[in-house]
Amino acid sequence: MAVVKQKVAILGAGSWATALAVLLAGKGIPVDMWSRRADLAAQINTEGQNSRYLPGVSLPQNVRVTTDLPAVVKNARAVIFSVPSHAFREVLRASLPHLPARALLINAAKGIEEDSLLTLSRVFVAEAGEEETNRYVVLSGPSHAEEVGRGIPTAVVVAGRDMAAAEAAQDLFMTGNFRVYTNPDVAGVELGGALKNIIALGTGIADGLGFGDNTKAALMTRGLAEITRLGLAMGANPLTFAGLAGVGDLIVTCTSMHSRNRRAGIEIGRGKSLSEAVASVQMVVEGVRTTRAAYRLAARYRVEMPITEQMYRVLFEGLSPREAVVNLMSRGRRREMEEVALAAALWREKTRK
């Protein structure tokens, strides 16, 4: 008799949730997915694919979708949160009374809570309590759902305060085409995954304006510098931003047409309003909310983030994209390597204390 593996619960039914369901079900793990929308759950169960968010990818028969959240998480070995970042607190709060006591909790969302300016791990602590953090991990890295769902080789990272939990998540997800690394730097992995969306909006705008690869490379490189500055101020290890959750995710999000943020940026660069650009993507564009949050965080921590500042002015203050480029290009002289050396020195000083 075949051994039935204990199920995994996925909260969310978007493209990334669906890709993770395909990945896990392909390993023979039963997957229960929760959808807020009954019509979406019915469509997925009937058609055997999520034609709304991940068309063309067939779901194995051991994937079931329902709107019954308590039933989805009941007896799950792991619960994956794969909802937009602005919905994370609400879904977490609704699920907490029903979560199995020993279940591994994995957050696959990328963002910063806009009102509180908390990273999602801090939102988790606020709702679940500090004592629950040892079973909470973050999944991030360069991983378009469209490619993961089709089995295209991908590498990601899981971060957790407790390395045993991170390694459990590593074992859960690892396949021949999905390689998983671990990292103890939860803050760095979260911030890298969230802030790269701002830069992707910027590279999209540059593409929409008709600029070239030089412009994109400049935005990505200097974008990584300001992500690292804010991350360092918020307690992250600057080396994390040289890894999968930093430069890796930045590259894929800034260069691929799978990227919602880049696609929205292209439309803004071509002259569409923010609302028109977001509507054209037809899915959540996380970088919009993250730009507002990062702009405020930069002020709070007194960190210079010129690309984020210009993106904020374009998105919310009516600055034209071309003026934003002029503002960035006409900034005063800087020395690149001194900034890198300063970041490294500050981190060494922190770790000595």
HUVENJO-V745668 format. One record per backbone hydrogen bond with DSSP energy under -1.0 kcal/mol. CO is the residue of the C=O (numbers start at 0). NH is the residue of the N-H. E is the energy in kcal/mol with one decimal. If there is no record, write none. Layout:
{{CO NH E} {CO NH E}}
This chain:
{{6 76 -2.7} {7 31 -2.2} {8 79 -3.1} {9 33 -2.8} {10 81 -2.7} {13 17 -2.1} {14 18 -2.3} {15 19 -2.4} {16 20 -2.0} {17 21 -2.3} {18 22 -2.3} {19 23 -2.6} {20 24 -2.7} {21 25 -1.8} {23 26 -1.4} {23 28 -1.7} {24 27 -1.9} {29 7 -2.3} {30 63 -2.5} {31 9 -2.6} {32 65 -2.4} {33 11 -2.1} {36 40 -2.0} {37 41 -2.4} {38 42 -2.1} {39 43 -2.5} {40 44 -2.4} {41 45 -2.3} {42 46 -2.8} {43 47 -2.4} {47 58 -3.2} {48 50 -1.2} {49 53 -3.1} {53 56 -1.2} {59 62 -1.3} {61 30 -2.8} {63 32 -3.3} {65 34 -2.2} {66 68 -1.2} {67 71 -1.8} {68 72 -1.9} {69 73 -1.3} {72 75 -2.0} {76 103 -2.3} {77 8 -2.7} {78 105 -2.8} {79 10 -3.4} {80 107 -3.1} {83 86 -2.0} {84 87 -1.1} {86 90 -2.4} {87 91 -2.9} {88 92 -2.7} {89 93 -2.0} {90 94 -1.9} {91 95 -2.0} {94 97 -2.0} {99 102 -1.2} {103 78 -3.0} {104 136 -2.5} {105 80 -3.2} {106 138 -2.6} {112 116 -2.1} {117 112 -2.6} {118 122 -1.8} {119 123 -2.2} {120 124 -2.0} {121 125 -2.3} {122 126 -1.8} {123 127 -3.6} {124 128 -1.9} {128 131 -1.6} {129 132 -1.6} {131 134 -1.6} {132 135 -1.6} {134 104 -3.1} {136 106 -2.7} {137 158 -2.4} {139 156 -2.7} {140 142 -1.1} {143 147 -2.5} {144 148 -2.8} {146 151 -2.4} {147 150 -1.7} {153 178 -2.9} {155 180 -2.3} {156 139 -2.6} {157 182 -1.7} {158 137 -2.7} {161 165 -1.8} {162 166 -2.6} {163 167 -1.8} {164 168 -2.1} {165 169 -2.2} {166 170 -2.3} {167 171 -2.0} {168 172 -2.1} {169 173 -2.0} {176 153 -2.2} {177 174 -2.0} {178 155 -2.6} {180 157 -2.8} {182 159 -1.0} {183 185 -1.5} {184 188 -2.2} {185 189 -2.5} {186 190 -2.7} {187 191 -2.5} {188 192 -1.9} {189 193 -1.8} {190 194 -2.9} {191 195 -1.4} {193 196 -1.2} {194 197 -1.2} {194 198 -1.1} {195 199 -2.1} {196 200 -1.8} {197 201 -1.8} {198 202 -2.7} {199 203 -2.2} {200 204 -2.3} {201 205 -2.2} {202 206 -2.1} {203 207 -2.7} {204 208 -1.9} {205 210 -2.5} {206 209 -1.3} {211 215 -1.8} {212 216 -2.8} {213 217 -2.2} {214 218 -2.6} {215 219 -2.5} {216 220 -2.5} {217 221 -2.7} {218 222 -2.0} {219 223 -2.2} {220 224 -1.4} {221 225 -1.8} {222 226 -2.3} {223 227 -2.3} {224 228 -2.0} {225 229 -2.1} {226 230 -2.6} {227 231 -2.7} {228 232 -1.9} {229 233 -1.6} {230 235 -3.1} {231 234 -1.4} {236 239 -1.8} {238 241 -1.6} {239 242 -1.9} {240 246 -1.4} {242 247 -2.3} {243 248 -1.5} {245 249 -2.4} {246 250 -2.4} {247 251 -1.9} {248 252 -2.2} {249 253 -2.0} {250 254 -1.2} {251 255 -1.3} {255 258 -1.0} {258 262 -2.2} {259 263 -2.6} {260 264 -2.3} {261 265 -2.4} {262 266 -1.7} {263 267 -1.9} {264 268 -2.8} {265 269 -1.5} {266 271 -2.5} {267 270 -1.7} {272 276 -2.5} {273 277 -2.6} {274 278 -2.2} {275 279 -1.7} {277 281 -1.3} {284 287 -1.6} {285 289 -2.2} {286 290 -2.0} {287 291 -1.4} {288 292 -2.2} {289 293 -3.2} {290 294 -2.2} {291 295 -1.5} {292 296 -2.3} {293 297 -2.8} {294 298 -1.3} {295 299 -2.4} {296 300 -2.7} {297 302 -2.4} {304 308 -2.5} {305 309 -2.3} {306 310 -2.6} {307 311 -2.4} {308 312 -2.0} {309 313 -2.1} {310 314 -2.7} {311 315 -2.6} {312 316 -1.4} {312 318 -2.2} {319 323 -1.9} {320 324 -1.9} {321 325 -2.2} {322 326 -2.6} {323 327 -2.1} {324 328 -2.6} {325 329 -1.8} {327 330 -1.0} {334 338 -1.2} {335 339 -1.4} {336 340 -2.6} {337 341 -2.2} {338 342 -2.1} {339 343 -2.1} {340 344 -2.4} {341 345 -2.6} {342 346 -2.0} {343 347 -2.3} {344 348 -2.2} {345 349 -2.0} {346 350 -2.4} {347 351 -1.1}}
